[in-house]
Amino acid sequence: MFEIVHLVTISAKRGRGYASALVRMVTDMADQQGRATWLASSNVAVNTDFYNSLGFVTVKQFMLGDDNPMWKEAPFPIAVVKVFLLSD
């Protein structure tokens, strides 16, 4: 399995294809090895269209912090997304 963690592009460099190229490189490597690629996104409102454009599909979404009395921040959504291989 390949996992993409903490993918961030600074504001001044966004829109140049850096993140897309990195994600494609990882998914291509995973495809060549017959492995799955998963990622979790905490910025669901912003990132969903980006990951969908690269072939990822949301397989699970949940709220983090909504049922924990020790959590002091506002709850926020987490999306778990996966690229499906032809063999899946």
Order of alpha helices (4+ residues) and beta strands (2+ residues): beta-alpha-beta-alpha-beta-beta
